[in-house]
Amino acid sequence: MNSLLNPNSNFSSPFPSIPTNKHKNFTNFRDQISLLISTDRRDSSVRWKRSSIVRSDLDSTTIDQLGIPESSLRNPAISTSYRSSDIPKPNQTLLEAQARVCTGPTQTKPLSEEQAYRVLDTILRSARGELKDDEEEVSRAQLGAFFAAMTIRANCFPEATQWSEGEKRAMNTLWPRLIRELPADIIFIADPEGSIMGVGTSIGPQFVGNGTTEMRLVGALREVLAGGHLGYEEVQGVLRDVLPLEKGISGRVSESLLSAFLIGQRMNRETDRELKAYCLAFDEELGPPPIADVKSLTHYGEPYDGNTRYFRSTLFVAAVRACYGEASLLHGVEWMSPKGGITEEQMLKFMGANTHLSPFQAKELLEDEDVGFAYLSLREARPSLYSLQALREHIKKRPPLATAEKVQQLVRASGREAIVAGFYHGGYEDSLLMLMRRRGVHSGLVVKGEEGALSMTTRVRSLHSSKGLPVNYCSGFRSLSYPFVSEVDGVSRESFSVEVNAKDYGFEPTDTPRTDRSVLRNIELGLAALHGEKGPAYDRIVLNAGMVDHLLGCDGAEDISSALERAREAIDSGKALNRILNYIKISHKVK
């Protein structure tokens, strides 16, 4: 489907008229959506031109077939286009190795001898300035993450994921040359006690860093590289010392040390106190959060790196829930590694909404009777954490922040509060619920949706699904009293876990719509569903709105059937679609 363009329209012009459901005429609706989202909006951040819009079905497979590097695309309909050109690109050879070794004790895949030689040779040639023109320089952040992973594997991983014989041979051959080329901080990370490499050196044991901030980080990193854990105040102290980074991936400490610290904590599997430190460290960065005068507020914690394959429904679910007084606060970033998928910020920006709101402006939108939901970018709400965006791409694997950032309260509410977060890897559901309880919210819910996101599906569960928790698994808690006090004061909470089978609630099994990084396709599916077009996207929005209401214990959702019917009515009446359109307009008017 080719997007249409009205070159004479601007943001202040009326939106294209959209037929109400009573007409049941969908013939031209997708064209109207196209017109809506491709209008030339002359605000400072969005200006679409005909030449920049290509076919919405230009998915990642097509891109590969055409031989177009995704990183070079500047088509706002594709999620990869939202990666900032200011972020230096990592070296791909090393990044592939990091994907294998910068992970947990059971997930790590040791390198073969050939792979290890290629990686170490790339590091050596980069240090000597001998890389080919088409090879990116190996960054200090990549070196820190890679060698931290190798050190932790040597020190404390089980035998199956320690160094392979091929890695040992490659390191024995090339380390004597590397040690002459690499800076002291990298040598320290690779061999902190001088006991791992065959060639002994005093650099690692004697390394202390430069300045008090780096010295504190080095002290904490020694414990991490040995497989140990840190206290709550120690982690918070390190984070507050080093953040925000000043520019790109440089700052007051060597990026190699900071990346080693972040990936090392994840590889060691963070303790509860470590995760709490990451979660709470910057709560007061911009002062106390504003308090929205709403009876109920749900904080949605979608994975910040987005969806690459399937329809992402949360933005449209938020519009539905707003119709009956359940306010929702979404938060995230425009683009984040490692997936670099579709995010709420990309969709809102593409449709012309203001994505540079402050927490106080989000509060106004939550309170607005014509809107009732809001989106906050980490860029405005937590600048210190946002400054890690470039470093996180060079780390490759998700750091502890990928868990902690999903459990934020960027705006508070005068009424009930709940947090919903998505997860993929088993074990992290308990950590997320722990953080929610620490926040003192009335209700908490974790969902294993598709791609680790929040979207529950109506498709039939595969009989050959992988081990672990199934998609549509939900776990959480509800307070049994309201008003309530925090858990430490003895509040009683009801815990639950359930696997949601959509067929039990009258949904026909359907495959999840594919979007394949197409922001436009995701918007088209969502807006068509809010217009009342029945199908898989419609069903998913209804299912996720109704089930979240029920599981969180929202008023009027005690009965699942009633909760689902309420969501359908919000869509079929046209109210949910109006909420989206109102958001686009009013987000530019809030002060």
C-alpha positions in Angstrom: 0.0 0.0 0.0 1.5 3.3 -1.0 1.0 6.2 1.4 -0.9 9.2 0.1 0.3 12.8 0.6 -1.5 16.1 0.8 1.3 18.6 0.3 -0.8 21.6 1.2 -2.0 20.4 4.6 -0.3 21.0 7.9 -0.8 20.0 11.5 -3.4 22.7 12.2 -5.6 21.5 9.4 -8.5 19.1 10.3 -7.9 15.4 10.2 -9.4 13.5 7.2 -13.0 12.6 8.0 -13.2 9.1 9.2 -16.6 7.3 8.8 -18.2 6.1 12.0 -19.0 2.5 12.5 -22.7 2.8 11.7 -21.8 3.3 8.0 -19.8 0.0 8.0 -17.9 1.2 4.9 -14.3 0.2 5.0 -13.5 0.4 1.3 -11.4 3.6 1.5 -10.5 3.4 5.2 -6.9 2.3 4.6 -6.4 5.2 2.2 -7.8 7.5 4.8 -5.3 6.1 7.4 -2.6 6.7 4.8 -3.6 10.3 4.4 -3.8 10.8 8.1 -0.3 9.5 8.8 1.4 10.9 5.7 0.2 14.5 6.0 2.9 17.1 5.8 3.0 18.3 9.4 5.1 21.4 9.8 5.9 21.1 13.5 9.6 21.2 14.4 10.1 17.4 14.6 8.0 15.9 11.9 8.0 16.7 8.2 7.1 14.0 5.8 7.7 14.4 2.0 6.5 12.2 -0.8 10.0 11.0 -1.7 10.6 9.7 1.8 7.6 7.4 1.9 8.0 3.9 0.4 5.9 0.9 0.4 4.7 -0.1 3.9 5.4 -3.7 3.2 9.1 -3.2 2.7 9.9 -5.7 5.5 13.3 -7.0 6.7 13.1 -9.9 4.2 12.6 -7.6 1.3 15.4 -5.4 2.5 17.8 -8.4 2.6 16.7 -9.5 -0.9 17.5 -6.0 -2.3 20.8 -5.9 -0.6 20.0 -2.6 1.2 21.7 -2.3 4.6 19.0 -1.6 7.1 21.2 1.0 8.9 21.3 3.1 5.7 17.5 3.4 5.3 15.9 6.7 6.1 12.3 5.7 5.5 10.2 6.7 8.5 7.9 3.7 7.9 10.6 1.3 8.9 11.8 0.9 12.6 15.5 0.8 11.7 15.3 4.3 10.3 14.9 5.7 13.8 18.4 4.8 14.9 20.3 8.0 15.5 23.0 8.7 13.0 25.0 10.2 15.9 25.6 6.8 17.4 28.9 5.4 16.2 28.4 2.0 14.6 30.0 -1.0 16.4 32.3 -3.5 14.7 30.2 -6.3 13.4 32.7 -9.1 13.8 33.1 -8.3 17.5 29.4 -7.7 17.9 28.6 -11.2 16.6 31.0 -12.6 19.2 29.4 -10.6 22.0 26.0 -12.0 21.1 27.5 -15.5 21.8 29.5 -14.9 25.0 28.0 -11.8 26.7 25.1 -13.8 28.2 24.3 -16.1 31.1 25.9 -19.2 32.5 23.6 -21.5 30.5 23.0 -19.4 27.4 26.7 -18.7 26.5 27.9 -20.3 23.3 31.8 -20.6 23.3 33.6 -19.6 20.2 35.3 -22.1 17.9 39.0 -21.7 17.3 38.4 -20.1 14.0 35.9 -17.6 15.4 38.2 -16.8 18.3 41.1 -16.1 16.0 39.0 -13.9 13.8 37.7 -11.8 16.8 41.1 -11.4 18.4 42.7 -10.6 15.1 40.1 -7.9 14.5 40.8 -6.4 17.9 44.5 -6.4 17.2 44.2 -4.8 13.8 41.8 -2.2 15.2 44.2 -1.3 17.9 47.0 -0.9 15.3 44.7 1.1 13.0 45.0 -1.6 10.3 41.3 -2.3 9.6 39.9 -2.2 6.1 37.8 0.7 4.9 34.6 -1.3 5.2 35.3 -2.4 8.8 34.2 -0.3 11.8 36.7 0.4 14.6 36.3 -1.7 17.6 35.0 0.6 20.3 36.2 0.7 23.9 32.7 -0.3 25.0 32.8 -3.4 22.9 36.3 -4.3 24.3 35.0 -3.8 27.8 31.9 -6.0 27.3 33.8 -8.8 25.4 36.7 -9.1 27.8 34.5 -8.9 30.8 32.5 -11.8 29.4 35.6 -13.8 28.8 36.9 -13.1 32.4 33.6 -14.0 34.1 33.4 -17.2 32.0 36.9 -18.2 33.1 36.3 -17.3 36.7 32.9 -18.7 37.6 30.9 -20.2 34.7 30.1 -23.9 34.6 32.5 -26.1 32.6 30.2 -26.2 29.5 30.2 -22.5 29.0 33.8 -21.7 30.1 36.5 -21.2 27.4 36.5 -23.7 24.6 39.8 -25.4 23.7 39.8 -23.2 20.5 39.4 -20.0 22.5 42.3 -21.0 24.8 44.6 -21.7 21.8 43.7 -18.5 20.1 44.2 -16.4 23.2 47.6 -18.1 24.0 48.7 -17.2 20.5 47.5 -13.6 20.2 47.4 -12.3 23.8 51.2 -11.6 23.9 50.7 -9.3 20.9 47.4 -7.8 22.2 49.0 -6.9 25.6 51.4 -4.6 23.8 48.6 -2.8 22.0 45.7 -2.6 24.4 45.3 0.2 27.0 45.6 -0.6 30.7 41.9 -0.5 31.4 41.2 -3.3 28.9 44.1 -5.4 30.2 42.7 -5.0 33.7 39.2 -6.2 32.5 40.8 -9.2 30.6 43.0 -10.3 33.5 42.2 -8.4 36.7 44.3 -10.6 39.0 47.0 -11.6 36.5 46.0 -15.2 36.7 43.9 -15.9 33.6 46.2 -15.4 30.7 49.3 -17.5 30.0 51.5 -14.4 30.0 51.5 -12.9 33.4 51.4 -9.1 34.0 51.1 -6.8 36.9 48.9 -4.3 35.0 45.6 -5.9 36.1 46.4 -6.3 39.8 47.8 -2.8 40.1 45.1 -1.0 38.0 43.1 1.6 40.0 41.7 3.9 37.4 41.9 7.7 36.9 40.2 9.9 39.4 37.9 9.2 42.3 34.9 8.3 40.1 36.7 5.8 38.1 38.5 4.3 41.1 35.1 3.6 42.7 33.9 1.9 39.5 37.1 -0.2 39.3 36.6 -1.4 42.9 33.1 -2.5 42.2 34.1 -4.1 38.9 36.7 -6.3 40.5 33.9 -7.9 42.5 31.7 -8.3 39.4 34.5 -9.8 37.3 35.1 -12.4 40.1 31.4 -13.4 39.8 30.4 -11.5 43.0 27.5 -9.2 43.8 27.2 -5.7 45.2 25.1 -3.9 47.7 22.2 -1.6 47.0 24.0 1.6 48.0 27.2 0.5 46.1 25.3 0.0 42.8 23.4 3.3 43.2 26.7 5.1 44.1 28.4 3.9 40.9 25.4 4.8 38.7 25.1 8.3 40.1 28.8 8.8 39.9 29.1 8.0 36.2 25.7 9.2 34.7 24.8 11.0 32.7 27.4 10.3 30.1 28.6 13.6 28.6 28.3 12.8 24.9 27.8 9.7 22.9 29.5 6.9 24.8 32.1 9.0 26.5 32.0 10.4 30.0 33.7 10.7 33.3 34.9 7.1 33.2 36.3 4.9 30.5 33.4 3.4 28.5 35.2 0.1 28.6 34.9 0.0 32.4 31.3 1.0 32.4 30.2 -1.5 29.7 32.1 -4.3 31.6 30.3 -3.3 34.7 26.8 -3.4 33.1 27.2 -6.6 31.1 29.0 -8.3 34.0 26.1 -7.7 36.4 23.7 -9.2 33.9 25.9 -12.2 33.3 26.1 -12.8 37.1 22.3 -12.6 37.3 21.5 -9.6 39.4 20.3 -9.9 42.9 17.1 -8.2 44.1 19.1 -5.5 45.8 21.1 -4.8 42.7 17.9 -4.6 40.5 16.3 -2.3 43.0 19.3 0.0 42.8 19.0 0.2 39.0 15.3 0.7 39.2 15.3 3.5 41.8 18.6 5.3 41.3 17.2 8.2 39.3 13.7 8.5 40.7 14.4 12.1 41.9 16.5 13.1 38.9 14.0 15.8 37.8 12.5 16.3 41.3 9.4 14.6 42.7 7.1 13.2 40.0 3.9 15.1 39.3 0.6 13.6 40.7 -2.2 13.2 38.2 -5.7 13.6 39.5 -7.1 10.4 38.2 -8.9 7.5 40.0 -6.7 4.9 38.4 -3.4 4.8 36.6 -1.6 1.9 34.9 2.1 2.2 34.1 2.9 0.1 31.0 6.4 -1.3 30.8 7.0 -2.6 27.3 10.5 -3.7 26.3 12.2 -0.6 25.1 13.8 -2.2 22.1 10.4 -2.8 20.4 8.9 -5.4 18.2 10.5 -6.7 15.0 7.9 -9.3 13.9 4.4 -9.0 15.4 1.7 -6.4 15.9 2.4 -4.2 18.9 -1.0 -3.4 20.5 -0.3 -1.4 23.7 -0.8 2.1 22.3 -4.3 1.1 21.0 -5.1 -0.8 24.2 -4.3 2.4 26.2 -6.8 4.4 24.0 -9.5 1.7 24.7 -9.0 1.7 28.5 -9.0 5.5 28.6 -12.7 5.4 27.4 -13.9 4.0 30.7 -11.6 5.9 33.1 -8.6 3.6 33.2 -5.7 6.0 32.5 -2.5 4.5 31.1 1.1 5.9 31.1 3.3 4.4 28.4 7.1 5.1 28.4 10.1 4.1 26.4 12.4 5.4 23.7 12.3 6.1 20.0 14.9 3.4 19.2 16.9 0.9 21.3 19.2 -2.0 20.6 19.5 -4.9 20.4 16.3 -5.5 18.5 15.7 -1.9 17.2 12.1 -2.7 16.6 8.8 -0.8 16.5 8.1 1.3 19.5 5.2 3.5 20.7 7.3 6.6 20.2 7.9 5.7 16.5 4.2 5.2 16.0 3.2 8.4 17.7 5.9 10.4 15.9 4.9 9.0 12.6 1.2 10.0 13.2 2.3 13.5 14.1 2.0 13.5 17.9 4.4 15.4 20.2 6.9 12.9 21.5 8.9 15.4 23.6 6.6 15.8 26.5 7.7 16.5 30.1 6.2 14.5 33.0 4.1 17.5 33.9 2.7 17.7 30.3 2.0 13.9 30.5 0.1 14.6 33.7 -2.2 17.0 31.8 -2.9 14.5 29.1 -3.8 11.8 31.7 -6.2 14.2 33.4 -7.8 15.4 30.1 -11.2 14.0 29.8 -10.8 13.7 26.0 -7.5 11.8 26.1 -6.8 9.8 29.3 -3.5 8.3 28.4 0.0 9.6 27.7 3.5 8.6 26.5 6.8 9.7 28.0 10.2 9.3 26.4 13.1 8.3 28.6 14.9 11.2 26.9 12.7 13.7 28.8 11.9 11.7 31.9 15.2 10.1 32.8 18.1 11.9 30.9 20.8 10.0 32.8 19.5 6.6 31.8 18.8 7.9 28.3 22.5 8.9 27.9 23.4 5.1 27.9 21.5 4.5 24.6 24.7 4.4 22.4 26.7 2.4 25.0 23.9 -0.2 25.1 24.2 -0.8 21.4 27.9 -1.5 21.7 27.3 -3.8 24.7 25.0 -5.9 22.4 23.2 -7.8 25.1 20.6 -6.3 27.4 22.0 -4.9 30.6 20.2 -4.8 34.0 18.5 -1.6 33.0 16.4 -3.5 30.4 14.6 -5.1 33.3 14.5 -2.2 35.8 13.4 0.5 33.3 10.1 -1.4 32.7 9.1 -0.7 36.3 9.0 3.1 36.5 6.5 5.6 38.0 7.3 8.7 36.0 4.0 10.3 37.0 2.1 9.3 40.1 -1.7 9.2 40.7 -4.1 10.4 43.4 -6.0 7.2 43.0 -5.0 3.6 42.5 -1.8 2.7 40.7 -0.8 -0.5 38.9 2.2 -1.6 36.8 2.2 -4.0 33.9 5.4 -5.3 32.3 6.4 -7.7 29.6 9.1 -10.4 30.0 10.5 -13.3 28.0 13.2 -15.2 30.0 11.8 -17.3 32.9 12.9 -16.1 36.3 12.6 -12.4 35.5 8.9 -12.4 36.2 9.7 -12.8 39.9 12.2 -9.9 39.8 9.7 -7.7 38.0 7.0 -8.4 40.6 9.5 -7.7 43.4 10.2 -4.3 41.9 6.5 -3.6 41.6 5.9 -4.4 45.2 8.8 -2.2 46.1 7.1 0.6 44.3 4.1 0.1 46.6 1.5 -0.1 43.8 -2.0 -1.5 44.3 -1.6 -4.1 41.6 1.2 -5.6 39.6 1.1 -7.8 36.5 3.8 -9.5 34.3 2.9 -10.9 30.9 4.8 -13.2 28.7 3.5 -11.8 25.4 4.8 -12.3 21.9 8.4 -11.2 21.5 8.6 -10.7 25.3 6.2 -7.8 24.9 2.9 -7.2 26.6 0.6 -8.4 23.8 -1.3 -11.6 24.6 -2.2 -13.6 21.5 -5.3 -15.4 20.3 -3.3 -18.0 18.3 -3.3 -21.6 19.4 -0.3 -22.6 21.5 2.1 -24.9 19.5 2.3 -28.4 20.8 6.0 -28.2 20.0 6.7 -25.0 21.9 10.0 -24.5 23.5 10.6 -25.3 27.2 9.8 -22.7 29.8 6.7 -20.5 30.4 4.3 -20.3 27.5 3.2 -17.2 25.7 0.1 -15.7 27.4 1.5 -16.7 30.8 0.5 -14.0 33.4 1.5 -13.6 37.0 0.8 -10.8 39.5 -0.8 -9.5 42.7 -3.7 -7.4 43.8 -4.2 -5.6 47.0 -7.2 -6.9 49.0 -7.9 -3.5 50.5 -8.2 0.1 49.2 -7.1 2.6 50.3 -4.0 0.6 51.2 -0.6 1.1 52.7 2.7 -0.3 51.5 3.6 -3.9 51.9 6.1 -3.1 54.7 3.2 -1.9 56.7 1.3 -5.2 56.5 -1.0 -4.8 53.5 -2.6 -8.0 52.4 -2.0 -9.0 48.8 -3.6 -11.7 46.6 -1.1 -13.4 44.2 -2.1 -15.2 41.1 -0.7 -16.9 38.0 -2.6 -18.0 34.9 -2.1 -19.0 31.3 -4.7 -17.1 29.3 -6.4 -19.2 26.6 -8.3 -16.7 24.4 -10.5 -19.5 23.0 -12.0 -19.9 26.5 -13.4 -16.4 26.2 -14.9 -16.8 22.7 -12.0 -15.7 20.5 -11.4 -17.6 17.3 -7.8 -18.7 17.0 -5.9 -16.5 14.6 -2.3 -16.0 13.7 -0.8 -12.8 14.9 -0.5 -10.1 12.2 3.1 -9.7 11.0 4.6 -6.2 10.8 8.2 -7.0 10.2 9.6 -3.6 11.3 7.0 -1.7 9.4 5.8 1.2 11.6 3.2 2.1 9.0 1.8 -1.4 8.9 1.5 -1.5 12.7 -0.4 1.8 12.7 -2.6 0.7 9.9 -3.6 -2.5 11.8 -4.2 -0.6 15.0 -6.3 2.2 13.6 -8.3 -0.1 11.4 -9.1 -2.2 14.5 -10.2 1.0 16.4 -12.4 1.9 13.5 -14.2 -1.4 14.1 -12.7 -3.6 11.5 -13.0 -7.1 12.9 -10.0 -9.4 12.7 -6.9 -10.5 14.6 -5.7 -7.0 15.5 -9.2 -6.1 16.8 -9.3 -9.3 18.9 -5.9 -8.7 20.4 -6.7 -5.2 21.5 -10.0 -6.3 23.1 -8.3 -9.3 24.7 -5.4 -7.3 26.2 -7.6 -4.4 27.4 -10.1 -6.7 29.0 -7.7 -9.2 30.6 -5.5 -6.5 32.0 -8.5 -4.8 33.6 -9.6 -8.1 35.1 -6.3 -9.3 36.3 -5.4 -5.9 37.9 -8.8 -5.9 39.7 -10.1 -2.8 38.0 -13.6 -1.6 38.9 -16.2 -3.1 36.6 -13.9 -5.9 35.4 -14.6 -8.5 38.1 -16.3 -10.6 35.4 -14.1 -11.3 32.4 -16.9 -11.3 29.9 -18.1 -7.9 31.1 -14.5 -6.6 30.9 -14.1 -7.8 27.3 -17.5 -6.4 26.3 -16.6 -3.0 27.8 -13.5 -3.0 25.7 -15.5 -3.9 22.5 -18.0 -1.1 23.2 -15.2 1.4 23.5 -14.0 0.5 20.1 -17.3 -0.1 18.3 -18.7 3.3 19.5 -15.7 5.1 17.9 -14.6 6.5 21.3 -11.2 4.7 21.3 -10.3 6.0 17.8 -11.2 9.5 18.9 -8.9 9.2 21.9 -6.0 8.6 19.5 -6.9 11.5 17.3 -7.3 13.7 20.3 -3.9 12.7 21.6 -2.2 13.7 18.4 -3.8 17.2 18.5 -3.7 17.9 22.2 -0.2 16.7 22.7 1.0 19.8 20.8 -1.1 22.2 23.0 -0.2 21.1 26.6 2.0 23.6 28.4 
